[in-house]
Amino acid sequence: MIRTLLALVLAAALAALASDVTAKQPACPGAFGSIVYRCAVRGEDGTSFEDCYRFAPGGDVSSKFQFASDQLGSTVGCTCDARGRPAKPVFGGSADFTCASQLGLAFSGRVKRNGRISKGTVTNAQGGSYVFECSRDETCSLP
């Protein structure tokens, strides 16, 4: 009986600790704010290049958040992915994001707790595929 009670108390304490850790993870899109990232991009065709992604709160392209790509020279609208089940979705509750450009490009990635963007992918309308990862760099500029 005492072991069962101790196990229940320990389980409750661990659940409270886990929810506290989750609460400290940056919320998407709050994790982006007005942040500049230097991104390493690699294409399936073997090309590689750097780009600067300049994130900003909602504006003229997306009411949620958006970024301007120095290489594209245009602004891309974004949203945070939903998490949960279709019956009970939590919109904007994920660290994963998806963006779409008017140029036929779709971006997706994940904001990590350390502020880096990982698992980034880009697909163009012709089926071309790219991967990217980014680090914060307020001084990002391309040659």
N, C-alpha and C positions, 0 to 999 in steps of 0.2 A: 504494500500500500504506500509506504513512504517512498520507495523507488519510483512508483508511478507518479506520485505527486511531484517529486523532484524533476522527473522527466518532463512533465507538463510545464512546470515553472521555467525550466531551461529552454524548452521549445518556445514559450511565449517571449522570453527575453531575447532569444535569437531572432525571432520574427520582428520584434520592435527595433532591434539593432539594424536588421536588413532594411526596414522601411526608412530608417533615419539615413542610411547610406544612399538609398535611392533618391531621397528628397534632396540630397546635396548635389546630385548630378545636374549639370546645366540643362535647363529646359530648352527645347527647340521651339521656336526660333530665337529665344533669348540668348542662346549660346553664340549666335552670329553677331547680333548688334551691328555696329559699324566697325567691322574687322577686315583686315587685308591679309590674304594668304598667298604664299609663294607655293606653286603647285608644280610637281614633276608629272608630266603626261607622257604616256607611251601608247603608240598605235599598234594595231594588229599587223600593220604593214612594216613594222620595225622602226618607224619614225619616233623620235622623242624630242620633246621641247619643254620649256618652262612657260608658265603663264602666271599672271597675277589675278586673283579673284577678289574683287572688292565688294564685300557683303554690306548690305544696308537694310534697315527696317523697311516695311512695306512702302511702296511708292507707285510710280506710274504703270509698272508692269504687273506686279503682284501686290495685293493688299497685305500679304503675310510677311514675306521678305524676298529679297532679290540680290543678284550680284552682277557686276560688270566684269567681263573678261577682257583683259588688255589685248589678247590675241584676236578675239572675235570682234572687238570694237562695238559690242552691243550688250544690252542688259537682258538678263535671264530671270524669269519669274520662278519662285520656289514655294514649296509648302513642306511641312513636316509630315512624315508618314503617320498613319494611325497605328495603334497597337490594340491588342485585344481581339476578341472574336467579332464576326460580322453582326451578331445579335446585340453585342454591347461594345461597340468600338470606342476608343479614346482617341479622338482626333487631335493631332498635334502632340501626342504623348510619347512619340518615339524619338530616339536620337538619330534615326535615319531620315533622310530628306530626299525629295525628288524635285527637279527643276526642268522647265521646258523653255526653249527659245523660239522666237518667231522664224529662225533660220532652219528649223527642222532638227534641232539637237535636243536630246534628252539626257540630263545629268542625274546621277544619284550617288549617295555616299552616306557616311556615318560620322557624326561628331563624337569624338572620344572625350573622356573626362579631362584629359590633359589639354583639350582645345584643338588637337590635330584633327584633320579630316582623313579618314581611312576608307578603304574599300570603295573608292570612287570609280564610277564608270560613266562613259559617255557613248551614246549611240547616235549616228546620224541617219537621216532619212533614207540613205542608200544602203544601210546595213553595216556601215563601218563601225568598228568598235575600238574604244580607247579605255585605258585605266589611268587613274591619277591618285596621288596622295599629297596632302598639303600641310604646311606648318605656318603658324602665324608669323607675319613679317610686315610690319607697318611701313617699312622702307622699300617694299618690293617695287622694282622697276625693271623693265626689259631693255636690253641693249638696242 
